[in-house]
Amino acid sequence: MKKIVILGAGCAGSMVANKLRKALNQEEWSITIIDQDDKHVYQPGLLFIPFGIYKAEDVVRSRSEFIPKGVNFVIDEIVAIDTDNQRVETTAGDYEYDKIIVCTGVSLAPGEIPGLMEGWQKTAFDFYTLEGAVNLGRAMREFKSGKLILNIAEFPFKCPVAPLEFVYLADAYFTERGLRDQIEIRLVTPLPGAFTKPKASAFFTQLMEQKNIKTTANYDLAEVDCKNKKIISAGDEEIEYDLLVSIPPNVGARYLVKSGVAMDEIGYVKTNNHTLKAENFDNMYVLGDTTTLPTSKAGSVAHFSAEVMVENFMREISGEPLREDFDGHANCFIETGFDKAALIDFNYKYEPLPGKFPLPGLGPFSLLGESKANHWGKMMFKWVYWNKLVTGEEMPLEAQMSLAGKVQD
């Protein structure tokens, strides 16, 4: 019997485990998926915890719920990958493989920023982890006046629209509490604008201006002085804060670096942009945030790329050539506050364009525009995530982006 080992039972790992178990003969292929715990976090929901929209228990479920029958789920800490002998080493034992799929995601590394750890989870918080989101929610409730700074340390990082959502929701949150006039909200980013794509960046920047949210672009963070509450750039530009929301560097699993699987110390695995195969290892595929794909590190990318990856996996074991079908497709709902949201849909070639989605001309969702329908689409996605996405069900959206319904210049 041939063996598949999947590293990581998050969004990407759970999806591909479900899809492959349905596609492969159980008598010919065994599937093992390994993760360090049994806690599956709905990561898009973490954004809502600081504003009291969700509670911690709303975004956490057992990973076991989403692992299909016929898949061996191992809860253990991975120590190393021996690519020469095709073996994954854990603290409790070893797992041999014929094919390996790396879905290990990324994690925050606040210790990479000098000074940040001195105030971490005290005066400087994140909302990309469950602990950080809960702690930030407590700090937000107590915050009555002063400077709220959201700082992005470096690019890339998970879900690049999430910082925009946070400052938009913060504007609404403090407005509804009657405190907005006493609070300055500022986005400090290493990017040249609010987003990576020009048209979307212009749209989101206009929203920032309407909401009196300040932006400092091209900011190269060098250190954080938690004692004096200020961030300092490589060019010695200082920005003071009273409450800091930090997005520190995102790094891949350390054992990927140790094992020589990652391309560098950051920990990402070099991935073919269109086939999802690892560039340097013939029997390895890569999905999710740990890839080097030049697109957003977001759940939608994991979903669309998983469709292509599974098809290529089946083609490969059948002796057929791989298809270069993944086009970088990503789409994201972006909360803009006051029960409205925007929506973007783009890929490697095309930046976000205005229009209607998913039905051309009909919607019900508006691309590159605010609407109540977009907000409810965002809120309904939690059900879709738990019940359809991570369980590997067929979804109505194609993996490749369509130009239908989009307005081009």
Helices and strands as residue ranges (DSSP letters): E 2-7, H 11-23, E 29-35, E 39-41, G 43-51, G 56-58, E 60-62, G 63-66, E 71-75, E 78-82, E 87-90, E 94-96, E 99-102, E 107-108, G 110-112, G 116-119, E 124-125, H 130-142, E 146-152, H 162-176, G 180-182, E 183-188, H 198-210, E 214-216, E 221-225, E 230-233, E 238-240, E 243-247, E 250-251, H 254-258, E 284-286, G 288-290, H 299-317, E 330-337, E 340-346, E 355-359, E 363-367, H 372-384, I 385-389
